[in-house]
Amino acid sequence: MNQKVSFIGGGNMGSAMIGGILSAGLLAKEQILAADKSEKALQKLSGQFLIRTTTDNRQAAKEADILFLAVKPQFVYEVIKEIAPDVSEKTLVISIVAGQSIDALEKAFGKQLRLIRVMPNTPALVGEAMSAYCASSSVLPEDLSNAALLLNSFGKSEQVPESMMDAVTAVSGSSPAMIFMLIEAMADAAVLDGMPRDKALKFAAQAVYGSAKMVLETGKHPGQLKDMVCSPGGTTIEAVASLEADGFRGAVIEAQLACAEKSRNL
């Protein structure tokens, strides 16, 4: 890619994206500029990736062919007010700001933009993100191609209608926290049954990782894969029956619906 890419926001997600893009060889380090108000964050980025950094958000906006907004929702409109004069109609703006619609962002900029809204998740830190994206009416086909190329450098991505973004927040954006709770609970049970903590965590995490990989690579329905493990009268169906008695699936569904509702109201 020949474009210059700027990031406003140098936290964990911005860092993960920069790492994936550089590892994939999509950009040279000289093509990337990261802006953040925290000198500590910038020192970490420049030390890890040898990219250019600045505390000046306007500089980042002026230089960018592609501009990533990677700030917290409570700060995004302050940032937009600052950089709006420096963002041209030729700039592709990619927002990973949770809960902020394309319409709200365009109104804040005060002009129609080539704007793509993205919901990634924290597995980007290990190159296994699941990112959903949707686009404004001004976005060009090559913009979508470039966005997908960048997003796929640190995981997988899918284009969705914007109406699905709150559901995406629940099913992939926030759900890693629930998976971490599941792994922790599985490990706690193993520790209670006499297994050392380090081994319990390794067994639980690998079981979740391997099970997810089976869903993705076999193409089989999770219910079918579950049935493959459940022998008649066996240990696994006993565990499944216990989970059903405790409302496991209902609890997961309710948690995701609560998460999606919170996203709508941000």
Phi and psi in degrees as GROMACS dihedral restraints (atoms count N, CA, C in turn):
[ dihedral_restraints ]
;  ai    aj    ak    al  type     phi  dphi    fc
    3     4     5     6     1   -97.5    20    10
    4     5     6     7     1    -3.7    20    10
    6     7     8     9     1   -75.9    20    10
    7     8     9    10     1   155.7    20    10
    9    10    11    12     1   -92.8    20    10
   10    11    12    13     1   133.2    20    10
   12    13    14    15     1  -120.0    20    10
   13    14    15    16     1   128.1    20    10
   15    16    17    18     1  -115.2    20    10
   16    17    18    19     1   147.0    20    10
   18    19    20    21     1  -119.6    20    10
   19    20    21    22     1   125.6    20    10
   21    22    23    24     1  -103.9    20    10
   22    23    24    25     1   108.2    20    10
   24    25    26    27     1   117.4    20    10
   25    26    27    28     1   113.4    20    10
   27    28    29    30     1  -114.7    20    10
   28    29    30    31     1    33.2    20    10
   30    31    32    33     1   -79.6    20    10
   31    32    33    34     1  -160.9    20    10
   33    34    35    36     1   -59.7    20    10
   34    35    36    37     1   -43.2    20    10
   36    37    38    39     1   -70.9    20    10
   37    38    39    40     1   -43.6    20    10
   39    40    41    42     1   -59.7    20    10
   40    41    42    43     1   -42.9    20    10
   42    43    44    45     1   -62.3    20    10
   43    44    45    46     1   -42.3    20    10
   45    46    47    48     1   -63.1    20    10
   46    47    48    49     1   -41.1    20    10
   48    49    50    51     1   -66.3    20    10
   49    50    51    52     1   -44.7    20    10
   51    52    53    54     1   -60.2    20    10
   52    53    54    55     1   -43.8    20    10
   54    55    56    57     1   -60.7    20    10
   55    56    57    58     1   -42.5    20    10
   57    58    59    60     1   -66.6    20    10
   58    59    60    61     1   -42.5    20    10
   60    61    62    63     1   -63.1    20    10
   61    62    63    64     1   -43.0    20    10
   63    64    65    66     1   -69.7    20    10
   64    65    66    67     1   -41.2    20    10
   66    67    68    69     1   -63.0    20    10
   67    68    69    70     1   -34.5    20    10
   69    70    71    72     1   -78.7    20    10
   70    71    72    73     1    -8.1    20    10
   72    73    74    75     1    72.7    20    10
   73    74    75    76     1    21.7    20    10
   75    76    77    78     1   -73.6    20    10
   76    77    78    79     1   -33.1    20    10
   78    79    80    81     1  -136.2    20    10
   79    80    81    82     1   152.7    20    10
   81    82    83    84     1   -84.3    20    10
   82    83    84    85     1   155.2    20    10
   84    85    86    87     1   -59.1    20    10
   85    86    87    88     1   -28.6    20    10
   87    88    89    90     1   -68.9    20    10
   88    89    90    91     1   -17.9    20    10
   90    91    92    93     1   -85.2    20    10
   91    92    93    94     1    -6.8    20    10
   93    94    95    96     1  -109.9    20    10
   94    95    96    97     1   134.7    20    10
   96    97    98    99     1  -128.5    20    10
   97    98    99   100     1   127.9    20    10
   99   100   101   102     1  -113.2    20    10
  100   101   102   103     1   133.5    20    10
  102   103   104   105     1  -117.3    20    10
  103   104   105   106     1   138.6    20    10
  105   106   107   108     1  -160.1    20    10
  106   107   108   109     1   150.4    20    10
  108   109   110   111     1   -78.7    20    10
  109   110   111   112     1   -16.0    20    10
  111   112   113   114     1   -91.5    20    10
  112   113   114   115     1   115.2    20    10
  114   115   116   117     1   -61.7    20    10
  115   116   117   118     1   -35.0    20    10
  117   118   119   120     1   -62.7    20    10
  118   119   120   121     1   -44.2    20    10
  120   121   122   123     1   -63.3    20    10
  121   122   123   124     1   -41.0    20    10
  123   124   125   126     1   -67.7    20    10
  124   125   126   127     1   -39.0    20    10
  126   127   128   129     1   -62.2    20    10
  127   128   129   130     1   -38.8    20    10
  129   130   131   132     1   -64.5    20    10
  130   131   132   133     1   -43.8    20    10
  132   133   134   135     1   -65.8    20    10
  133   134   135   136     1   -46.3    20    10
  135   136   137   138     1   -67.8    20    10
  136   137   138   139     1   -35.1    20    10
  138   139   140   141     1   -70.3    20    10
  139   140   141   142     1   -36.8    20    10
  141   142   143   144     1   -80.3    20    10
  142   143   144   145     1   -39.8    20    10
  144   145   146   147     1  -115.1    20    10
  145   146   147   148     1    -9.2    20    10
  147   148   149   150     1    60.3    20    10
  148   149   150   151     1    30.6    20    10
  150   151   152   153     1   -91.0    20    10
  151   152   153   154     1   168.1    20    10
  153   154   155   156     1   -79.1    20    10
  154   155   156   157     1   145.5    20    10
  156   157   158   159     1  -135.6    20    10
  157   158   159   160     1   160.9    20    10
  159   160   161   162     1  -157.7    20    10
  160   161   162   163     1   154.3    20    10
  162   163   164   165     1   -92.8    20    10
  163   164   165   166     1     0.3    20    10
  165   166   167   168     1   -98.7    20    10
  166   167   168   169     1   102.1    20    10
  168   169   170   171     1   -61.4    20    10
  169   170   171   172     1   -33.7    20    10
  171   172   173   174     1   -66.9    20    10
  172   173   174   175     1   -36.8    20    10
  174   175   176   177     1   -61.6    20    10
  175   176   177   178     1   -44.5    20    10
  177   178   179   180     1   -60.6    20    10
  178   179   180   181     1   -41.3    20    10
  180   181   182   183     1   -68.2    20    10
  181   182   183   184     1   -41.4    20    10
  183   184   185   186     1   -62.5    20    10
  184   185   186   187     1   -40.1    20    10
  186   187   188   189     1   -79.2    20    10
  187   188   189   190     1   -18.7    20    10
  189   190   191   192     1   -81.0    20    10
  190   191   192   193     1   133.1    20    10
  192   193   194   195     1   -83.5    20    10
  193   194   195   196     1   -36.2    20    10
  195   196   197   198     1  -126.1    20    10
  196   197   198   199     1   124.3    20    10
  198   199   200   201     1  -117.7    20    10
  199   200   201   202     1   117.7    20    10
  201   202   203   204     1   -91.6    20    10
  202   203   204   205     1   125.9    20    10
  204   205   206   207     1   -95.3    20    10
  205   206   207   208     1   109.8    20    10
  207   208   209   210     1  -126.7    20    10
  208   209   210   211     1    48.7    20    10
  210   211   212   213     1  -111.8    20    10
  211   212   213   214     1   168.0    20    10
  213   214   215   216     1   -69.3    20    10
  214   215   216   217     1   150.2    20    10
  216   217   218   219     1   -54.8    20    10
  217   218   219   220     1   -35.3    20    10
  219   220   221   222     1   -71.6    20    10
  220   221   222   223     1   -12.6    20    10
  222   223   224   225     1  -108.7    20    10
  223   224   225   226     1   -11.6    20    10
  225   226   227   228     1   -64.6    20    10
  226   227   228   229     1   -39.0    20    10
  228   229   230   231     1   -74.8    20    10
  229   230   231   232     1   -29.2    20    10
  231   232   233   234     1   -64.4    20    10
  232   233   234   235     1   -42.4    20    10
  234   235   236   237     1   -65.4    20    10
  235   236   237   238     1   -44.8    20    10
  237   238   239   240     1   -60.7    20    10
  238   239   240   241     1   -43.2    20    10
  240   241   242   243     1   -57.3    20    10
  241   242   243   244     1   -37.6    20    10
  243   244   245   246     1   -70.0    20    10
  244   245   246   247     1   -42.3    20    10
  246   247   248   249     1   -98.6    20    10
  247   248   249   250     1   -11.3    20    10
  249   250   251   252     1   -50.2    20    10
  250   251   252   253     1   -42.5    20    10
  252   253   254   255     1   -64.6    20    10
  253   254   255   256     1   -19.7    20    10
  255   256   257   258     1  -100.9    20    10
  256   257   258   259     1    -0.3    20    10
  258   259   260   261     1  -101.0    20    10
  259   260   261   262     1   115.4    20    10
  261   262   263   264     1   -90.6    20    10
  262   263   264   265     1   167.9    20    10
  264   265   266   267     1   -65.5    20    10
  265   266   267   268     1   -15.8    20    10
  267   268   269   270     1   -85.2    20    10
  268   269   270   271     1   -12.7    20    10
  270   271   272   273     1   -80.1    20    10
  271   272   273   274     1   132.1    20    10
  273   274   275   276     1   -87.7    20    10
  274   275   276   277     1   117.2    20    10
  276   277   278   279     1  -101.4    20    10
  277   278   279   280     1   125.3    20    10
  279   280   281   282     1  -116.5    20    10
  280   281   282   283     1   112.9    20    10
  282   283   284   285     1  -100.1    20    10
  283   284   285   286     1   128.7    20    10
  285   286   287   288     1  -111.0    20    10
  286   287   288   289     1    22.4    20    10
  288   289   290   291     1   -77.8    20    10
  289   290   291   292     1   121.9    20    10
  291   292   293   294     1   -64.9    20    10
  292   293   294   295     1   137.1    20    10
  294   295   296   297     1    75.5    20    10
  295   296   297   298     1     4.3    20    10
  297   298   299   300     1  -107.1    20    10
  298   299   300   301     1   115.9    20    10
  300   301   302   303     1   -73.3    20    10
  301   302   303   304     1   162.4    20    10
  303   304   305   306     1   -59.4    20    10
  304   305   306   307     1   -44.1    20    10
  306   307   308   309     1   -61.4    20    10
  307   308   309   310     1   -44.4    20    10
  309   310   311   312     1   -65.0    20    10
  310   311   312   313     1   -39.3    20    10
  312   313   314   315     1   -68.3    20    10
  313   314   315   316     1   -41.8    20    10
  315   316   317   318     1   -64.4    20    10
  316   317   318   319     1   -39.7    20    10
  318   319   320   321     1   -62.7    20    10
  319   320   321   322     1   -37.9    20    10
  321   322   323   324     1   -66.5    20    10
  322   323   324   325     1   -38.0    20    10
  324   325   326   327     1   -72.5    20    10
  325   326   327   328     1   -24.8    20    10
  327   328   329   330     1    78.4    20    10
  328   329   330   331     1    18.7    20    10
  330   331   332   333     1  -162.7    20    10
  331   332   333   334     1   160.4    20    10
  333   334   335   336     1   -75.8    20    10
  334   335   336   337     1   134.8    20    10
  336   337   338   339     1  -129.3    20    10
  337   338   339   340     1   158.8    20    10
  339   340   341   342     1   -80.2    20    10
  340   341   342   343     1    94.9    20    10
  342   343   344   345     1  -124.4    20    10
  343   344   345   346     1   128.1    20    10
  345   346   347   348     1  -118.8    20    10
  346   347   348   349     1   129.0    20    10
  348   349   350   351     1  -100.4    20    10
  349   350   351   352     1   131.1    20    10
  351   352   353   354     1  -127.8    20    10
  352   353   354   355     1   140.7    20    10
  354   355   356   357     1  -119.0    20    10
  355   356   357   358     1    98.8    20    10
  357   358   359   360     1   -90.2    20    10
  358   359   360   361     1  -173.7    20    10
  360   361   362   363     1  -142.3    20    10
  361   362   363   364     1   170.3    20    10
  363   364   365   366     1   -65.3    20    10
  364   365   366   367     1   -22.7    20    10
  366   367   368   369     1   -57.7    20    10
  367   368   369   370     1    -6.6    20    10
  369   370   371   372     1   -55.0    20    10
  370   371   372   373     1   -28.4    20    10
  372   373   374   375     1   -62.9    20    10
  373   374   375   376     1   -22.4    20    10
  375   376   377   378     1  -119.1    20    10
  376   377   378   379     1    21.1    20    10
  378   379   380   381     1    73.7    20    10
  379   380   381   382     1    21.1    20    10
  381   382   383   384     1  -128.7    20    10
  382   383   384   385     1    38.7    20    10
  384   385   386   387     1   -68.1    20    10
  385   386   387   388     1   155.5    20    10
  387   388   389   390     1  -118.8    20    10
  388   389   390   391     1   112.3    20    10
  390   391   392   393     1  -115.3    20    10
  391   392   393   394     1   131.7    20    10
  393   394   395   396     1  -105.6    20    10
  394   395   396   397     1   145.9    20    10
  396   397   398   399     1  -142.7    20    10
  397   398   399   400     1   149.7    20    10
  399   400   401   402     1  -138.2    20    10
  400   401   402   403     1   162.3    20    10
  402   403   404   405     1  -132.5    20    10
  403   404   405   406     1   150.8    20    10
  405   406   407   408     1   -74.5    20    10
  406   407   408   409     1   167.9    20    10
  408   409   410   411     1   -67.7    20    10
  409   410   411   412     1   -18.5    20    10
  411   412   413   414     1   -85.1    20    10
  412   413   414   415     1    -9.4    20    10
  414   415   416   417     1   -69.8    20    10
  415   416   417   418     1   135.1    20    10
  417   418   419   420     1   -90.2    20    10
  418   419   420   421     1   158.0    20    10
  420   421   422   423     1   -55.4    20    10
  421   422   423   424     1   -38.4    20    10
  423   424   425   426     1   -69.5    20    10
  424   425   426   427     1   -26.4    20    10
  426   427   428   429     1   -64.4    20    10
  427   428   429   430     1   -44.0    20    10
  429   430   431   432     1   -63.8    20    10
  430   431   432   433     1   -40.2    20    10
  432   433   434   435     1   -63.8    20    10
  433   434   435   436     1   -43.4    20    10
  435   436   437   438     1   -66.3    20    10
  436   437   438   439     1   -40.7    20    10
  438   439   440   441     1   -62.7    20    10
  439   440   441   442     1   -45.8    20    10
  441   442   443   444     1   -62.0    20    10
  442   443   444   445     1   -40.0    20    10
  444   445   446   447     1   -60.4    20    10
  445   446   447   448     1   -45.1    20    10
  447   448   449   450     1   -67.1    20    10
  448   449   450   451     1   -45.1    20    10
  450   451   452   453     1   -66.5    20    10
  451   452   453   454     1   -36.7    20    10
  453   454   455   456     1   -72.9    20    10
  454   455   456   457     1    -9.9    20    10
  456   457   458   459     1   -73.0    20    10
  457   458   459   460     1   -17.9    20    10
  459   460   461   462     1  -127.2    20    10
  460   461   462   463     1    27.3    20    10
  462   463   464   465     1   153.8    20    10
  463   464   465   466     1  -140.3    20    10
  465   466   467   468     1  -123.7    20    10
  466   467   468   469     1   158.2    20    10
  468   469   470   471     1  -144.9    20    10
  469   470   471   472     1   154.9    20    10
  471   472   473   474     1  -142.7    20    10
  472   473   474   475     1   138.3    20    10
  474   475   476   477     1   -82.3    20    10
  475   476   477   478     1   134.9    20    10
  477   478   479   480     1  -135.6    20    10
  478   479   480   481     1   160.7    20    10
  480   481   482   483     1   -65.5    20    10
  481   482   483   484     1   149.3    20    10
  483   484   485   486     1   -61.3    20    10
  484   485   486   487     1   -26.9    20    10
  486   487   488   489     1   -61.8    20    10
  487   488   489   490     1   -18.2    20    10
  489   490   491   492     1   -91.6    20    10
  490   491   492   493     1    -4.9    20    10
  492   493   494   495     1   -65.9    20    10
  493   494   495   496     1   -30.7    20    10
  495   496   497   498     1   -70.2    20    10
  496   497   498   499     1   -38.1    20    10
  498   499   500   501     1   -65.4    20    10
  499   500   501   502     1   -37.4    20    10
  501   502   503   504     1   -62.2    20    10
  502   503   504   505     1   -42.0    20    10
  504   505   506   507     1   -54.2    20    10
  505   506   507   508     1   -40.8    20    10
  507   508   509   510     1   -75.9    20    10
  508   509   510   511     1   -46.6    20    10
  510   511   512   513     1   -78.3    20    10
  511   512   513   514     1   -24.4    20    10
  513   514   515   516     1  -133.8    20    10
  514   515   516   517     1   -36.7    20    10
  516   517   518   519     1   -63.2    20    10
  517   518   519   520     1   -49.5    20    10
  519   520   521   522     1  -100.0    20    10
  520   521   522   523     1   -17.4    20    10
  522   523   524   525     1   -63.0    20    10
  523   524   525   526     1   -24.3    20    10
  525   526   527   528     1   -53.6    20    10
  526   527   528   529     1   -32.4    20    10
  528   529   530   531     1   -62.0    20    10
  529   530   531   532     1   -38.7    20    10
  531   532   533   534     1   -68.9    20    10
  532   533   534   535     1   -38.3    20    10
  534   535   536   537     1   -65.5    20    10
  535   536   537   538     1   -39.1    20    10
  537   538   539   540     1   -63.6    20    10
  538   539   540   541     1   -37.7    20    10
  540   541   542   543     1   -64.6    20    10
  541   542   543   544     1   -40.0    20    10
  543   544   545   546     1   -62.1    20    10
  544   545   546   547     1   -47.3    20    10
  546   547   548   549     1   -61.0    20    10
  547   548   549   550     1   -42.9    20    10
  549   550   551   552     1   -62.8    20    10
  550   551   552   553     1   -42.9    20    10
  552   553   554   555     1   -65.6    20    10
  553   554   555   556     1   -41.9    20    10
  555   556   557   558     1   -60.6    20    10
  556   557   558   559     1   -42.7    20    10
  558   559   560   561     1   -66.4    20    10
  559   560   561   562     1   -40.2    20    10
  561   562   563   564     1   -58.1    20    10
  562   563   564   565     1   -43.3    20    10
  564   565   566   567     1   -62.6    20    10
  565   566   567   568     1   -40.8    20    10
  567   568   569   570     1   -65.9    20    10
  568   569   570   571     1   -38.9    20    10
  570   571   572   573     1   -63.7    20    10
  571   572   573   574     1   -42.5    20    10
  573   574   575   576     1   -60.1    20    10
  574   575   576   577     1   -29.7    20    10
  576   577   578   579     1   -90.2    20    10
  577   578   579   580     1     6.2    20    10
  579   580   581   582     1   107.7    20    10
  580   581   582   583     1     3.3    20    10
  582   583   584   585     1   -88.1    20    10
  583   584   585   586     1   139.7    20    10
  585   586   587   588     1   -60.6    20    10
  586   587   588   589     1   147.7    20    10
  588   589   590   591     1   -57.7    20    10
  589   590   591   592     1   -44.9    20    10
  591   592   593   594     1   -63.0    20    10
  592   593   594   595     1   -40.2    20    10
  594   595   596   597     1   -70.6    20    10
  595   596   597   598     1   -38.9    20    10
  597   598   599   600     1   -60.4    20    10
  598   599   600   601     1   -44.1    20    10
  600   601   602   603     1   -65.5    20    10
  601   602   603   604     1   -40.5    20    10
  603   604   605   606     1   -64.7    20    10
  604   605   606   607     1   -44.7    20    10
  606   607   608   609     1   -64.0    20    10
  607   608   609   610     1   -44.2    20    10
  609   610   611   612     1   -66.0    20    10
  610   611   612   613     1   -46.8    20    10
  612   613   614   615     1   -64.4    20    10
  613   614   615   616     1   -42.3    20    10
  615   616   617   618     1   -67.0    20    10
  616   617   618   619     1   -35.1    20    10
  618   619   620   621     1   -63.2    20    10
  619   620   621   622     1   -41.6    20    10
  621   622   623   624     1   -68.2    20    10
  622   623   624   625     1   -44.1    20    10
  624   625   626   627     1   -61.0    20    10
  625   626   627   628     1   -48.2    20    10
  627   628   629   630     1   -65.2    20    10
  628   629   630   631     1   -38.1    20    10
  630   631   632   633     1   -65.9    20    10
  631   632   633   634     1   -43.0    20    10
  633   634   635   636     1   -61.8    20    10
  634   635   636   637     1   -39.7    20    10
  636   637   638   639     1   -64.8    20    10
  637   638   639   640     1   -36.3    20    10
  639   640   641   642     1   -63.1    20    10
  640   641   642   643     1   -41.7    20    10
  642   643   644   645     1   -61.3    20    10
  643   644   645   646     1   -45.1    20    10
  645   646   647   648     1   -71.8    20    10
  646   647   648   649     1   -37.8    20    10
  648   649   650   651     1   -93.1    20    10
  649   650   651   652     1   -26.9    20    10
  651   652   653   654     1   -87.2    20    10
  652   653   654   655     1   -25.2    20    10
  654   655   656   657     1    74.6    20    10
  655   656   657   658     1     5.1    20    10
  657   658   659   660     1   -83.1    20    10
  658   659   660   661     1   151.3    20    10
  660   661   662   663     1   -65.8    20    10
  661   662   663   664     1   140.7    20    10
  663   664   665   666     1   -54.5    20    10
  664   665   666   667     1   -34.3    20    10
  666   667   668   669     1   -63.7    20    10
  667   668   669   670     1   -37.4    20    10
  669   670   671   672     1   -66.8    20    10
  670   671   672   673     1   -41.5    20    10
  672   673   674   675     1   -66.6    20    10
  673   674   675   676     1   -37.7    20    10
  675   676   677   678     1   -60.3    20    10
  676   677   678   679     1   -45.3    20    10
  678   679   680   681     1   -63.0    20    10
  679   680   681   682     1   -29.3    20    10
  681   682   683   684     1   -64.8    20    10
  682   683   684   685     1   -25.6    20    10
  684   685   686   687     1   -90.1    20    10
  685   686   687   688     1   -20.9    20    10
  687   688   689   690     1   -91.9    20    10
  688   689   690   691     1    99.0    20    10
  690   691   692   693     1   -79.2    20    10
  691   692   693   694     1   147.7    20    10
  693   694   695   696     1   -56.8    20    10
  694   695   696   697     1   126.9    20    10
  696   697   698   699     1    68.9    20    10
  697   698   699   700     1    15.5    20    10
  699   700   701   702     1   -94.7    20    10
  700   701   702   703     1  -173.1    20    10
  702   703   704   705     1   -71.3    20    10
  703   704   705   706     1   -37.9    20    10
  705   706   707   708     1   -69.8    20    10
  706   707   708   709     1   -42.5    20    10
  708   709   710   711     1   -66.8    20    10
  709   710   711   712     1   -27.0    20    10
  711   712   713   714     1   -65.2    20    10
  712   713   714   715     1   -43.2    20    10
  714   715   716   717     1   -66.2    20    10
  715   716   717   718     1   -41.7    20    10
  717   718   719   720     1   -61.7    20    10
  718   719   720   721     1   -42.9    20    10
  720   721   722   723     1   -62.2    20    10
  721   722   723   724     1   -38.6    20    10
  723   724   725   726     1   -64.9    20    10
  724   725   726   727     1   -43.0    20    10
  726   727   728   729     1   -62.3    20    10
  727   728   729   730     1   -42.6    20    10
  729   730   731   732     1   -63.7    20    10
  730   731   732   733     1   -39.9    20    10
  732   733   734   735     1   -62.9    20    10
  733   734   735   736     1   -31.4    20    10
  735   736   737   738     1   -91.7    20    10
  736   737   738   739     1     6.0    20    10
  738   739   740   741     1    72.9    20    10
  739   740   741   742     1    35.9    20    10
  741   742   743   744     1   -57.8    20    10
  742   743   744   745     1   -54.0    20    10
  744   745   746   747     1   -66.7    20    10
  745   746   747   748     1   -38.5    20    10
  747   748   749   750     1   -62.6    20    10
  748   749   750   751     1   -38.3    20    10
  750   751   752   753     1   -65.7    20    10
  751   752   753   754     1   -40.2    20    10
  753   754   755   756     1   -65.0    20    10
  754   755   756   757     1   -44.6    20    10
  756   757   758   759     1   -61.6    20    10
  757   758   759   760     1   -45.7    20    10
  759   760   761   762     1   -63.5    20    10
  760   761   762   763     1   -38.4    20    10
  762   763   764   765     1   -63.3    20    10
  763   764   765   766     1   -43.6    20    10
  765   766   767   768     1   -68.0    20    10
  766   767   768   769     1   -38.3    20    10
  768   769   770   771     1   -65.4    20    10
  769   770   771   772     1   -38.7    20    10
  771   772   773   774     1   -64.0    20    10
  772   773   774   775     1   -39.8    20    10
  774   775   776   777     1   -64.3    20    10
  775   776   777   778     1   -44.6    20    10
  777   778   779   780     1   -64.0    20    10
  778   779   780   781     1   -39.1    20    10
  780   781   782   783     1   -65.5    20    10
  781   782   783   784     1   -40.8    20    10
  783   784   785   786     1   -61.7    20    10
  784   785   786   787     1   -40.5    20    10
  786   787   788   789     1   -61.7    20    10
  787   788   789   790     1   -40.4    20    10
  789   790   791   792     1   -62.8    20    10
  790   791   792   793     1   -29.1    20    10
  792   793   794   795     1   -99.9    20    10
  793   794   795   796     1     6.7    20    10
